[in-house]
Structures are given as C-alpha cells and as structure tokens.
Amino acid sequence: MKFSIFQLSRRGGRAVNEDRMGYCYTREAALFLLADGMGGHAEGEVAAQLALQSIAAQFQREAQPALADPTDFLHRAVLHAHQHIQRYAKLQRMPDSPRTTVVALVIQNGAATWLHCGDSRLYWVRQGQLLARTRDHSYLEMERNASTPIRLAHKLLNRNVLFTCVGATSKPIVDVSGPHTLHSGDRLLLCSDGLWGALKEPALLHGLCAQPVNEAIPALVDSALQIAGASSDNVTALALEWEMPEHVPSQYDVSTHAASVSELFASTIQSSQDLESLDDALDEEEIERNIAEINAAIRRSAASKS
C-alpha cells in the first residue's frame, strides 16, 4: 500500500472542539476514522474519542495484517463503539449518553470500503470528478432522496436533525459501501459538517483536487472557517491520495512497504488500546481507571490543538 495523507482539525466559534480524527494501518490494511461529537448532548468530545479508540483497538486486534472481511469488521466495530459509549454513560451516571457521528474507511487489497452513521461525510474523487459521497442520516437528506414524497412536520421538525447516531439509546443505523477498486490518483476525503456545510460542493471538490492533499486540506479548512465566520462549527478533515506518484516526495507519504515502517501496526489515534479491556469482565474500579486515562488523552489532545 502507498498513500499520501493529511489531516487537520480546527475549532470554530465553539467553546470545545468535539471533532476527532485519525488513522492506523498494517502492511496490508489501513483504517481512517472521523467522528463529530454531538454538541446538543453532554460530552460529545468524549463520545467521539471513545468511538475512535474503540474502532482502532478492534482493528489492531483483527488486522493480522489484513481483515477477514472489511464490511463485517466495520459493522461490528461501530456497534462495539456504540456499546462502549453507553457503558461510559452508565458508569458516569449520566442522565443522557454522549453521542457522535462516525465515518470510517478501510482500504485493503487496493479497494475501499466505508461506513457512516450521521452527517460526517466521505467523498471519493477521481480526476476531479465525484464518484461517490455518503448520504447524511438527516430528515432533510431522507426527503431529498426519497423516491416518493415524504411528509414531515416542517413547522415542528428541524429537517437537519439526525435520526441516528452512535451512542444513543437506540441501535445506530449505518450505511456501508464497497469494496470499490481504487485507481492511482484517487482521492478520498473524510470531513465533519463544519467543512461541507460551509463550502458548496463544487468548491469543495475543486479545492480537494487542485493541490497536493497537504496543501488542499489547510486551504479548505481555512475557507470554511472564513465563510462561516464567528458562528463557524468546528472544522475537521482527513484526506488521502491513493498511490501518490513517486516523483512527488512528501513527509506525509505513507508506504507500508517502506523500510521506515518497521512495526506491524501504526496509529495516530491516542491510546487505541485503552478500551480493549472493556470487552472483558472488569470490576468498576478498573473500568474507572480506563476512563480516567481516556479523559487524560482527550485533554492532552485538546491542549495540543489550542
């Protein structure tokens, strides 16, 4: 595998950046994740962090060095993340559990498979043309894509509201797509609604393709923040280009066959193993220690971005 990648998250006009992102890989498989904690509920940033850490820990356990079935893995990993968030809320005696969106991408055997829940999006672009994007789990998107008219109580319902997420009391609804064979130069973007909500799609796609990803992502994030102004949501984006041409060296290139990558597993997601023990029968004191470590990791991450 060879890909060039860049990720960036910036706080908008919010008190807390509840977005989280990261990736991990082995010699034969790579996982890319983005989560947007839901601000209308307590501790959205915790839900996003828990989701990333849980899914990454599951990937590390199963990618040895490849996943048996990426689609099945994504389904199970997101459900495990959902359960971890609910367990956290129960242990903290929270009246309402924290919630988050999730978009997850697996690349293996030269093909991409992705899952999403909520309105964090994935875009797949080839030579400047959009091949696919995820469809938000919102009432507005449901209405747009319905084959027959859907009657919604417009005066009572904000149509941008999500009808599913990870961490809520009900089981999350997810959509999975793939595997899709990638071509050299294909670009995939994972982003929060702070990016796609501020930029019109043609501008977003043009910006994604006009420059190398390490230049395109900062430019797109800055544009989204400027357009939205003081009311901007947090803006987070992770983009990769598959099989970056050899004549364009970059510090952001990742080759799992390069001599510099000696370990079987590498990850940018902090403490991805912290949640592994939560699948076991632990006493409450030990689980509390795991949660304290997770919260410490979140604080370190927030401090490094401020």
C-alpha positions in Angstrom: 0.0 0.0 0.0 1.0 3.5 -0.7 -0.9 6.7 0.0 -0.3 10.3 0.8 -2.4 11.7 3.7 -3.1 14.9 5.6 -5.4 15.6 8.5 -6.4 18.8 10.3 -9.0 19.9 12.9 -9.7 23.5 14.0 -12.1 24.9 16.5 -14.7 27.3 15.1 -16.9 29.5 17.2 -17.5 26.8 19.8 -16.2 26.5 23.3 -14.9 23.0 22.7 -13.7 21.1 19.6 -15.8 17.9 19.7 -14.4 16.5 16.5 -11.8 13.7 16.4 -9.9 12.0 13.6 -7.1 9.6 13.0 -5.8 6.6 11.1 -4.0 3.3 11.6 -2.5 0.7 9.3 -0.7 -2.6 9.0 1.3 -3.8 5.9 -1.9 -4.8 4.2 -4.8 -2.8 5.6 -5.5 0.8 6.6 -8.3 2.3 8.7 -9.3 6.0 8.5 -11.7 7.5 11.0 -13.5 10.7 11.8 -16.1 11.4 14.5 -18.1 14.6 15.3 -19.3 14.7 18.9 -22.9 16.0 19.0 -23.0 19.3 20.8 -26.6 19.1 21.8 -25.6 16.3 24.3 -23.1 16.3 27.1 -19.5 15.3 26.5 -19.7 15.0 22.7 -15.9 15.1 22.5 -15.8 12.0 24.9 -18.2 10.1 22.6 -16.0 10.9 19.5 -12.8 9.9 21.3 -14.3 6.7 22.6 -15.6 5.8 19.1 -12.2 6.3 17.5 -10.3 4.4 20.2 -12.8 1.5 20.3 -12.8 1.0 16.5 -9.0 1.4 16.3 -8.5 -1.2 19.1 -10.7 -3.6 17.2 -8.8 -3.0 14.0 -5.5 -3.7 15.8 -6.9 -7.0 17.1 -8.2 -8.2 13.8 -5.9 -6.8 11.1 -3.2 -9.5 11.3 -2.1 -8.0 9.0 -5.4 -8.0 6.9 -9.0 -8.0 7.9 -11.0 -11.2 7.1 -14.0 -9.1 5.8 -13.8 -5.2 5.9 -17.6 -4.9 5.7 -18.3 -7.2 8.6 -15.5 -5.5 10.6 -16.9 -2.1 10.1 -20.4 -3.2 11.2 -19.1 -4.9 14.4 -16.6 -2.2 15.3 -19.1 0.6 15.2 -21.6 -1.4 17.3 -18.8 -2.1 19.8 -18.0 1.6 19.9 -21.7 2.3 20.5 -21.8 -0.1 23.4 -18.6 1.4 24.9 -20.2 4.9 24.9 -23.3 3.6 26.6 -21.2 1.9 29.2 -19.3 5.1 29.9 -22.6 6.9 30.4 -23.8 4.3 32.8 -20.6 4.3 34.8 -20.7 8.1 35.0 -24.4 8.0 35.9 -25.2 10.4 33.1 -28.9 11.1 32.5 -28.3 11.0 28.8 -25.4 9.3 27.0 -22.9 11.3 24.9 -23.4 10.9 21.1 -21.3 11.2 18.0 -21.3 10.7 14.2 -18.8 8.4 12.7 -17.4 7.9 9.2 -14.9 5.0 8.8 -12.9 3.9 5.8 -11.0 0.7 5.3 -8.5 0.2 2.4 -7.4 -3.3 1.7 -6.3 -5.1 -1.5 -6.5 -1.9 -3.4 -10.1 -1.4 -2.6 -12.1 1.0 -0.4 -15.0 0.1 1.9 -16.6 2.7 4.1 -19.3 3.1 6.7 -21.0 6.1 8.1 -23.6 7.0 10.8 -24.8 10.6 11.0 -23.7 13.5 8.8 -19.9 13.3 8.8 -19.2 12.6 5.2 -16.8 10.7 2.8 -16.1 12.0 -0.7 -14.5 9.8 -3.4 -13.0 11.8 -6.3 -11.2 10.7 -9.5 -9.6 13.2 -11.8 -11.7 16.0 -10.4 -15.0 14.1 -10.8 -17.1 12.9 -7.8 -17.6 9.2 -7.9 -19.5 8.9 -4.6 -20.3 10.5 -1.3 -22.1 9.4 1.7 -25.7 10.5 2.3 -26.4 12.1 5.6 -28.7 10.4 8.1 -30.9 13.5 8.4 -34.5 14.1 7.7 -33.6 16.7 5.0 -31.4 14.1 3.2 -34.1 11.5 3.5 -36.6 13.8 1.9 -34.2 14.7 -0.9 -33.5 11.1 -1.8 -37.0 9.6 -1.4 -38.5 8.0 -4.5 -41.9 9.1 -3.3 -42.8 12.3 -1.4 -42.3 12.2 2.4 -44.5 14.4 4.6 -42.7 15.8 7.5 -43.9 18.2 10.2 -41.8 21.1 8.9 -43.1 23.5 11.5 -42.2 21.2 14.3 -39.1 19.5 13.0 -35.7 20.8 12.1 -35.0 18.8 9.0 -31.3 19.0 9.6 -31.7 16.9 12.7 -30.1 13.5 12.6 -32.3 10.4 13.0 -29.4 8.2 14.1 -26.0 8.4 15.7 -23.6 6.4 17.7 -24.2 6.4 21.5 -27.9 7.0 21.6 -30.4 4.7 23.3 -31.4 3.0 20.1 -29.1 0.9 17.9 -27.3 3.0 15.3 -28.4 2.9 11.7 -25.4 2.6 9.4 -24.7 2.6 5.7 -21.8 0.6 4.2 -20.5 0.9 0.6 -17.8 -1.1 -1.1 -15.5 -2.6 -1.8 -14.6 -0.2 -4.6 -11.4 -0.6 -6.6 -9.1 2.4 -6.4 -7.1 3.9 -9.2 -3.8 5.7 -8.8 -4.5 9.4 -8.0 -7.9 8.7 -6.5 -8.6 11.0 -3.5 -10.9 10.2 -0.5 -12.0 12.9 2.0 -13.5 12.3 5.4 -14.9 15.5 6.9 -17.2 16.9 9.5 -20.2 19.1 8.7 -18.2 22.1 9.6 -16.5 21.7 6.3 -19.1 20.6 3.9 -21.8 22.8 5.5 -19.8 25.9 4.8 -18.5 25.1 1.3 -20.6 24.4 -1.8 -19.8 21.1 -3.2 -18.1 22.3 -6.5 -15.8 24.5 -4.5 -15.0 21.7 -2.1 -14.2 19.2 -4.8 -12.1 21.8 -6.7 -10.1 22.6 -3.6 -9.6 18.9 -2.8 -8.1 18.2 -6.3 -6.3 21.4 -7.1 -3.2 20.8 -4.9 -1.5 18.0 -3.0 -3.5 17.0 0.0 -1.1 18.5 2.5 -1.9 21.9 0.8 -5.5 21.3 -0.1 -6.8 20.4 3.4 -5.4 23.5 5.2 -6.8 25.7 2.4 -10.3 24.1 2.6 -10.4 24.3 6.4 -9.4 28.0 6.3 -12.0 28.7 3.7 -14.8 27.0 5.7 -13.9 29.0 8.8 -13.8 32.3 7.0 -17.1 31.7 5.2 -18.9 30.7 8.3 -17.4 33.5 10.4 -17.9 33.8 14.1 -20.7 31.2 14.1 -18.5 28.5 12.5 -18.8 25.0 13.6 -15.6 23.0 14.3 -13.9 22.0 11.0 -12.2 18.7 10.6 -10.9 16.9 7.5 -8.8 13.9 6.7 -7.8 13.3 3.0 -5.7 10.8 1.3 -4.4 10.2 -2.3 -4.0 6.6 -3.3 -0.7 5.7 -4.8 1.0 9.1 -4.7 3.3 9.4 -7.8 6.9 8.6 -6.9 8.2 11.9 -8.2 6.3 13.9 -5.6 8.0 13.1 -2.3 6.3 14.3 0.8 6.7 13.9 4.5 3.1 12.9 4.5 3.6 9.9 2.3 3.0 6.6 3.9 4.2 3.4 2.4 3.6 0.2 4.3 6.4 -1.4 2.4 9.0 1.3 3.1 12.0 0.4 5.3 11.0 3.2 7.7 7.8 1.4 8.6 9.1 -1.5 10.6 6.2 -2.1 13.1 3.3 -4.4 12.3 0.8 -1.7 13.4 1.0 2.1 13.5 -1.6 4.6 14.6 -2.2 8.3 15.0 -5.1 7.6 17.4 -4.1 8.1 21.0 -4.5 5.2 23.4 -6.2 3.0 20.9 -5.7 0.0 23.2 -7.3 1.7 26.3 -10.7 0.2 25.5 -9.6 -3.3 24.7 -10.0 -4.4 28.3 -13.6 -3.0 28.4 -14.7 -6.1 26.5 -13.6 -8.3 29.5 -15.5 -8.7 32.8 -13.7 -6.0 34.8 -14.6 -4.5 38.2 -15.9 -1.0 38.3 -12.7 0.4 39.8 -10.6 -0.9 36.9 -13.1 0.5 34.3 -12.9 3.9 36.1 -9.1 3.8 35.7 -9.5 3.2 31.9 -12.0 6.1 31.6 -9.6 8.4 33.6 -6.8 7.5 31.1 -9.2 8.3 28.1 -10.1 11.6 29.6 -6.5 12.5 30.1 -5.8 11.6 26.5 -8.6 13.9 25.4 -7.2 16.8 27.5 -3.7 16.3 26.0 -5.2 16.3 22.5 -7.2 19.4 23.1 -4.2 21.2 24.6 -2.0 20.3 21.6 -4.6 21.8 19.2 -5.3 25.0 21.1 
